[in-house]
């Protein structure tokens, strides 16, 4: 699990007039709205006696109050009122918790989980179709995986598996006809262009069969973004029918991933077709989950030493290279170190305020991070007996 990235904590319509608990990166947080309607995110631990702020309430001071002793925390995580001391009493400087930048986009609450200044943060991925309601119809769904977020993202951008896992996307005997056209990679994102040969469309009261014939070439463009661990899948059904599935994949903990998914379509935009769109998208997630949750190892391998890759895997290799780069930068949470203190110590994700208050001794310790750069990816064997040092990934 990586810090210093934007993640989706919850759907916007879930957070109303009461605090809401959210779990990300193995830690608990509280979301609440102030009187102006802006969402704020704080660590869900009162530094007085460890109360859960998400079980509290919002106050006239635009604060969230701890249910244990009523201490009130503002949007910056600072205590503004201690009931037992009364109005006007001084507040200890250390009476604060971590607060995190928030943005609301695409009907989702995005929270920056890290201490980087604003100028150094990767942006929230663009999803222009969501707000273009004249041309696109959105539906949303929520899906929880019993699997690591890295595996979930890699599965989402892997086109080669579709012929075997998703009957609606292809035939096993056509697997060698599905081609990667090209691959692009940036500092924190990747994109590939592909052609598939799926079966005839079904659904929407039998209307879809008229719009794509059996094995008709279909162009699919998967993208990934490190912020939000997002996957964007653009499916060009035919010359005028397009569909985009955009999902932000949040690591609830190291073995649980929650996907906030939105599908938009530029055809059959009436509400009567929404139910079918949601059902088909959920079926795709469920088909994937049956595979991903049974993978060995559950974690994405740190090297390619124990796997065999071929040229069709180069886009997944691009994802691994970018992920590896940010692990080497010290952004990965050391979950093994944290387990040694399970039940004894509370950790928190470091917030931007920690860098602007370097001399303050905070009450809560930050999560331990993996330090030091691992050995380079070792040589791996690909089909045909070619031996290379992860060139499949590096050339993506």
C-alpha positions as a printed NumPy array, in Angstrom:
array([[  0.   ,   0.   ,   0.   ],
       [  1.401,   3.364,  -1.069],
       [  1.151,   6.757,   0.621],
       [  1.374,  10.239,  -0.962],
       [ -1.481,   9.553,  -3.362],
       [ -5.104,  10.552,  -3.758],
       [ -7.587,   7.805,  -2.873],
       [-11.372,   7.638,  -2.846],
       [-12.661,   7.38 ,   0.715],
       [-16.413,   7.299,   0.108],
       [-19.25 ,   8.265,  -2.232],
       [-20.226,  11.922,  -1.837],
       [-23.874,  11.166,  -1.13 ],
       [-22.977,   9.008,   1.887],
       [-21.538,  11.887,   3.928],
       [-24.38 ,  14.172,   5.024],
       [-24.971,  15.714,   8.449],
       [-23.235,  13.061,  10.551],
       [-19.607,  11.876,  10.732],
       [-18.794,   8.799,   8.642],
       [-15.996,   6.295,   9.221],
       [-13.752,   5.386,   6.288],
       [-10.919,   2.888,   6.246],
       [ -7.993,   3.372,   3.871],
       [ -4.474,   1.942,   3.884],
       [ -5.326,  -0.057,   6.975],
       [ -6.135,   3.088,   9.025],
       [ -9.434,   4.56 ,  10.199],
       [-10.526,   8.082,   9.268],
       [-13.547,  10.275,   9.899],
       [-15.318,  12.227,   7.157],
       [-17.642,  15.097,   7.985],
       [-19.209,  18.154,   6.342],
       [-18.999,  21.664,   7.713],
       [-21.866,  24.173,   7.547],
       [-20.794,  25.264,   4.058],
       [-21.055,  21.667,   2.829],
       [-17.333,  21.031,   2.415],
       [-16.09 ,  17.564,   3.327],
       [-13.146,  17.173,   5.698],
       [-11.093,  14.122,   6.591],
       [ -9.28 ,  13.535,   9.899],
       [ -7.621,  10.616,  11.615],
       [-10.369,   8.77 ,  13.498],
       [ -8.507,   8.74 ,  16.811],
       [ -9.011,  11.298,  19.568],
       [ -5.594,  11.968,  21.112],
       [ -7.192,  12.409,  24.547],
       [ -8.227,   8.823,  25.299],
       [ -8.498,   7.18 ,  21.893],
       [-12.182,   7.746,  21.17 ],
       [-13.507,   7.125,  17.656],
       [-14.527,  10.501,  16.226],
       [-16.711,   8.875,  13.589],
       [-19.038,   7.838,  16.435],
       [-19.35 ,  11.473,  17.503],
       [-21.204,  14.46 ,  16.032],
       [-20.607,  17.752,  14.248],
       [-20.824,  21.02 ,  16.219],
       [-21.603,  24.715,  15.738],
       [-17.85 ,  25.371,  15.576],
       [-17.624,  23.374,  12.323],
       [-15.861,  20.687,  14.331],
       [-16.348,  16.988,  14.899],
       [-16.771,  16.035,  18.564],
       [-15.409,  12.938,  20.267],
       [-18.203,  10.829,  21.804],
       [-16.067,  10.007,  24.869],
       [-15.371,  13.416,  26.42 ],
       [-16.679,  15.854,  23.812],
       [-13.346,  17.272,  22.632],
       [-13.953,  19.165,  19.381],
       [-11.566,  18.929,  16.409],
       [-11.666,  21.411,  13.528],
       [-10.997,  20.786,   9.828],
       [ -7.235,  21.129,  10.406],
       [ -7.282,  18.522,  13.157],
       [ -6.769,  21.044,  15.961],
       [ -8.782,  20.872,  19.184],
       [-10.944,  23.993,  19.537],
       [-12.886,  23.151,  22.692],
       [-12.408,  20.9  ,  25.736],
       [-15.727,  20.765,  27.63 ],
       [-14.177,  19.791,  30.964],
       [-12.043,  22.968,  30.895],
       [-14.819,  25.3  ,  29.781],
       [-15.014,  28.148,  27.266],
       [-11.891,  30.229,  26.771],
       [ -9.516,  27.776,  28.412],
       [ -6.149,  27.368,  26.659],
       [ -5.716,  24.372,  24.37 ],
       [ -2.466,  22.34 ,  24.511],
       [ -0.425,  22.75 ,  21.329],
       [ -0.153,  18.966,  20.944],
       [ -3.938,  18.6  ,  21.024],
       [ -4.229,  17.898,  17.329],
       [ -4.557,  15.012,  14.924],
       [ -3.749,  14.629,  11.241],
       [ -6.049,  16.272,   8.705],
       [ -5.974,  15.477,   4.99 ],
       [ -6.734,  17.446,   1.811],
       [-10.067,  16.509,   0.22 ],
       [-11.723,  17.003,  -3.157],
       [-15.136,  15.925,  -4.448],
       [-15.172,  14.739,  -8.03 ],
       [-17.292,  12.308, -10.027],
       [-19.609,  11.806,  -7.05 ],
       [-16.656,  10.581,  -4.973],
       [-14.734,  11.974,  -1.997],
       [-11.007,  11.981,  -2.769],
       [ -8.524,  12.255,   0.095],
       [ -4.776,  12.833,  -0.197],
       [ -3.063,  10.241,   1.97 ],
       [  0.353,  11.729,   2.568],
       [  2.453,  14.727,   3.552],
       [  3.567,  16.071,   0.167],
       [  2.922,  19.765,  -0.46 ],
       [  0.233,  20.562,  -3.03 ],
       [  2.759,  21.438,  -5.744],
       [  4.297,  17.946,  -5.594],
       [  1.116,  15.844,  -5.657],
       [  0.085,  13.854,  -8.693],
       [ -3.339,  15.045,  -9.907],
       [ -6.628,  13.226,  -9.57 ],
       [ -7.21 ,  11.411, -12.895],
       [ -9.391,  13.184, -15.446],
       [-12.815,  11.74 , -16.257],
       [-14.417,  14.355, -18.555],
       [-17.28 ,  12.132, -19.674],
       [-18.773,  12.086, -16.168],
       [-19.857,  15.741, -16.262],
       [-20.911,  15.708, -19.924],
       [-24.488,  14.62 , -19.298],
       [-25.62 ,  15.745, -22.759],
       [-23.56 ,  12.995, -24.362],
       [-22.949,  10.394, -21.651],
       [-25.167,   8.489, -19.222],
       [-23.452,   7.393, -15.95 ],
       [-24.256,   4.541, -13.584],
       [-22.247,   3.653, -10.492],
       [-21.574,   0.597,  -8.373],
       [-19.505,  -0.446,  -5.384],
       [-17.507,  -3.679,  -5.256],
       [-15.283,  -5.149,  -2.538],
       [-12.51 ,  -7.624,  -3.32 ],
       [-10.716,  -9.994,  -0.964],
       [ -7.481,  -9.176,  -2.695],
       [ -4.651,  -6.666,  -2.763],
       [ -5.106,  -3.426,  -4.655],
       [ -2.05 ,  -4.081,  -6.828],
       [ -3.515,  -7.338,  -8.084],
       [ -6.896,  -5.665,  -8.695],
       [ -5.339,  -2.901, -10.805],
       [ -3.19 ,  -5.314, -12.789],
       [ -6.218,  -7.47 , -13.523],
       [ -8.15 ,  -4.424, -14.725],
       [ -5.588,  -3.557, -17.404],
       [ -4.884,  -7.142, -18.507],
       [ -6.623,  -7.649, -21.844],
       [ -5.248, -11.165, -22.46 ],
       [ -7.407, -12.712, -19.733],
       [-10.713, -11.55 , -21.193],
       [-11.041, -14.454, -23.636],
       [-10.999, -16.899, -20.738],
       [-12.637, -15.083, -17.816],
       [-15.292, -12.984, -19.581],
       [-17.434, -14.854, -22.145],
       [-18.897, -11.56 , -23.314],
       [-15.472, -10.237, -24.32 ],
       [-14.035, -13.059, -26.392],
       [-13.396, -16.673, -27.29 ],
       [-10.459, -18.777, -26.04 ],
       [ -9.734, -19.868, -29.606],
       [ -9.41 , -16.213, -30.643],
       [ -6.853, -15.365, -27.944],
       [ -3.976, -15.103, -30.422],
       [ -5.991, -12.67 , -32.553],
       [ -6.352, -10.155, -29.724],
       [ -3.507,  -7.715, -30.158],
       [ -1.766,  -4.928, -28.244],
       [ -1.326,  -2.112, -30.746],
       [  0.83 ,   0.166, -28.626],
       [  1.739,   1.1  , -25.049],
       [  2.394,   4.526, -23.531],
       [  3.807,   5.256, -20.082],
       [  4.223,   8.439, -18.085],
       [  5.523,   9.211, -14.621],
       [  2.409,   7.943, -12.843],
       [  0.165,   6.554, -15.599],
       [  0.033,   4.124, -18.497],
       [ -2.19 ,   3.466, -21.51 ],
       [ -2.416,   0.756, -24.145],
       [ -4.451,   0.316, -27.317],
       [ -5.844,  -3.114, -28.144],
       [ -8.089,  -4.905, -30.588],
       [-10.356,  -7.74 , -29.443],
       [-12.711, -10.053, -31.332],
       [-15.653, -10.554, -28.951],
       [-18.935, -12.368, -29.581],
       [-22.1  , -10.69 , -30.719],
       [-23.525,  -8.219, -28.236],
       [-26.473,  -9.251, -26.091],
       [-28.834,  -7.437, -23.768],
       [-30.975,  -4.298, -23.755],
       [-34.064,  -6.231, -24.814],
       [-32.235,  -7.851, -27.724],
       [-31.345,  -4.536, -29.363],
       [-27.586,  -4.844, -28.858],
       [-27.226,  -7.758, -31.289],
       [-27.801,  -5.358, -34.162],
       [-24.844,  -3.159, -33.239],
       [-21.895,  -5.538, -33.069],
       [-21.607,  -8.766, -34.999],
       [-19.851, -11.928, -33.9  ],
       [-16.045, -11.499, -33.746],
       [-16.269,  -7.974, -35.119],
       [-13.029,  -6.138, -34.192],
       [-13.543,  -3.993, -31.115],
       [-11.015,  -1.421, -29.939],
       [-10.312,  -1.303, -26.226],
       [ -8.077,   1.214, -24.453],
       [ -7.185,   0.406, -20.825],
       [ -5.365,   3.008, -18.732],
       [ -4.036,   3.047, -15.188],
       [ -3.225,   5.945, -12.874],
       [ -1.227,   5.697,  -9.666],
       [ -3.426,   8.354,  -7.946],
       [ -6.525,   6.513,  -6.79 ],
       [ -5.08 ,   3.318,  -8.256],
       [ -7.566,   4.054, -11.021],
       [ -8.356,   1.921, -14.04 ],
       [-10.082,   3.444, -17.062],
       [-11.375,   1.098, -19.749],
       [-12.6  ,   2.723, -22.977],
       [-14.519,   0.283, -25.189],
       [-15.355,   1.372, -28.717],
       [-18.285,  -0.913, -29.508],
       [-18.577,   0.323, -33.097],
       [-18.084,   3.558, -35.021],
       [-20.618,   5.477, -32.909],
       [-21.117,   3.524, -29.678],
       [-18.622,   4.053, -26.848],
       [-18.491,   2.945, -23.245],
       [-16.056,   3.932, -20.477],
       [-15.631,   2.122, -17.165],
       [-13.75 ,   4.218, -14.614],
       [-12.953,   2.675, -11.25 ],
       [-10.97 ,   4.037,  -8.33 ],
       [ -9.542,   1.151,  -6.301],
       [ -8.971,   1.905,  -2.634],
       [ -6.867,  -0.392,  -0.42 ],
       [ -9.02 ,  -0.772,   2.681],
       [ -6.203,  -2.839,   4.131],
       [ -3.458,  -4.979,   2.675],
       [ -5.867,  -7.792,   1.72 ],
       [ -9.079,  -5.885,   0.973],
       [ -9.826,  -3.543,  -1.925],
       [-12.921,  -1.434,  -2.465],
       [-13.704,  -0.368,  -6.034],
       [-15.724,   2.782,  -6.657],
       [-16.834,   2.201, -10.243],
       [-18.679,   4.355, -12.746],
       [-19.715,   3.272, -16.215],
       [-20.733,   5.866, -18.811],
       [-22.272,   5.162, -22.22 ],
       [-23.155,   7.376, -25.166],
       [-26.029,   5.167, -26.355],
       [-29.378,   4.059, -24.901],
       [-29.154,   6.928, -22.437],
       [-32.62 ,   6.458, -20.966],
       [-32.916,   5.376, -17.291],
       [-34.691,   2.163, -18.271],
       [-31.335,   0.779, -19.484],
       [-29.391,   1.602, -16.287],
       [-30.228,  -1.624, -14.478],
       [-28.821,  -3.757, -17.27 ],
       [-25.647,  -1.668, -17.448],
       [-25.051,  -2.061, -13.711],
       [-25.753,  -5.796, -13.801],
       [-23.338,  -6.441, -16.667],
       [-20.579,  -4.365, -15.078],
       [-21.028,  -6.095, -11.726],
       [-20.87 ,  -9.484, -13.454],
       [-17.503,  -8.529, -14.952],
       [-16.182,  -7.575, -11.512],
       [-17.479, -10.815, -10.018],
       [-15.896, -12.921, -12.758],
       [-12.587, -11.157, -12.122],
       [-12.888, -11.532,  -8.354],
       [-13.19 , -15.308,  -8.61 ],
       [ -9.773, -15.333, -10.281],
       [ -8.004, -12.538,  -8.379],
       [ -9.006, -13.781,  -4.933],
       [ -7.502, -17.198,  -5.694],
       [ -4.16 , -15.957,  -7.046],
       [ -0.924, -17.223,  -5.505],
       [  0.721, -15.294,  -4.081],
       [ -2.027, -12.893,  -3.118],
       [  0.496, -10.047,  -3.202],
       [  1.958,  -8.738,  -6.426],
       [  5.452, -10.261,  -6.61 ],
       [  8.235,  -7.813,  -5.824],
       [ 10.315,  -9.304,  -8.644],
       [  9.732, -11.285, -11.828],
       [ 11.975, -14.125, -10.685],
       [  9.135, -16.555,  -9.979],
       [  6.984, -15.691, -12.995],
       [  7.248, -16.214, -16.737],
       [  6.165, -13.27 , -18.895],
       [  5.586, -12.853, -22.621],
       [  5.276,  -9.835, -24.902],
       [  1.508,  -9.628, -24.315],
       [  2.291,  -8.822, -20.662],
       [  4.237,  -5.644, -21.379],
       [  1.433,  -3.305, -20.289],
       [  1.145,  -5.021, -16.917],
       [  4.922,  -4.709, -16.789],
       [  4.528,  -0.944, -17.187],
       [  2.251,  -0.902, -14.139],
       [  4.808,  -2.859, -12.123],
       [  7.67 ,  -0.585, -13.137],
       [  5.831,   2.558, -12.055],
       [  4.692,   0.937,  -8.812],
       [  8.256,  -0.277,  -8.114],
       [  9.631,   3.198,  -8.697],
       [  7.43 ,   4.653,  -5.968],
       [  8.194,   1.842,  -3.57 ],
       [ 11.858,   2.717,  -4.052],
       [ 10.974,   6.342,  -3.24 ],
       [  9.872,   5.21 ,   0.225],
       [  6.107,   5.466,  -0.24 ],
       [  5.201,   1.891,   0.731],
       [  3.718,   1.182,   4.172],
       [  5.639,  -1.468,   6.085],
       [  2.711,  -3.612,   7.182],
       [  4.989,  -6.275,   8.641],
       [  6.496,  -3.747,  11.038],
       [  3.04 ,  -2.527,  12.044],
       [  1.83 ,  -6.021,  12.879],
       [  4.406,  -6.216,  15.658],
       [  2.408,  -3.514,  17.502],
       [ -1.078,  -4.687,  16.585],
       [ -3.485,  -3.889,  19.421],
       [ -0.822,  -1.952,  21.338],
       [ -0.116,   1.138,  19.261],
       [ -2.093,   3.365,  16.898],
       [ -0.392,   4.699,  13.785],
       [ -1.521,   7.38 ,  11.386],
       [ -0.745,   8.408,   7.817],
       [  1.517,  11.503,   7.908],
       [ -0.377,  14.632,   6.811],
       [  0.969,  17.829,   5.176],
       [  0.823,  19.654,   8.535],
       [  3.64 ,  17.477,   9.839],
       [  6.058,  19.157,   7.446],
       [  4.848,  22.649,   8.309],
       [  5.205,  21.874,  12.037],
       [  8.569,  20.075,  12.126],
       [  9.29 ,  20.907,  15.765],
       [  5.943,  19.735,  17.128],
       [  5.939,  16.419,  18.939],
       [  2.732,  14.867,  17.677],
       [  0.816,  12.482,  19.916],
       [  0.391,   9.785,  17.252],
       [  3.247,   8.127,  15.389],
       [  3.17 ,   7.847,  11.615],
       [  3.025,   4.521,   9.834],
       [  6.415,   2.864,   9.265],
       [  7.552,   2.902,   5.651],
       [  9.711,   0.484,   3.7  ],
       [ 13.162,   2.048,   3.394],
       [ 16.087,   1.243,   1.199],
       [ 16.066,   0.278,  -2.454],
       [ 15.64 ,  -3.467,  -3.136],
       [ 17.793,  -5.337,  -5.596],
       [ 17.064,  -4.744,  -9.238],
       [ 14.442,  -6.927, -10.884],
       [ 16.235, -10.171, -11.702],
       [ 16.373, -11.891, -15.023],
       [ 13.177, -13.588, -16.118],
       [ 12.498, -16.074, -18.874],
       [  9.892, -15.373, -21.528],
       [  8.369, -17.633, -24.136],
       [ 10.776, -18.741, -26.809],
       [ 13.671, -19.087, -24.379],
       [ 14.598, -15.396, -24.441],
       [ 16.235, -14.227, -21.237],
       [ 15.866, -10.556, -20.342],
       [ 15.97 ,  -8.26 , -17.318],
       [ 12.359,  -7.207, -17.3  ],
       [ 12.704,  -5.687, -20.797],
       [  9.077,  -6.559, -21.418],
       [  8.184,  -4.081, -18.699],
       [ 10.835,  -1.468, -19.354],
       [ 10.053,  -1.192, -23.061],
       [  6.363,  -0.568, -22.4  ]])
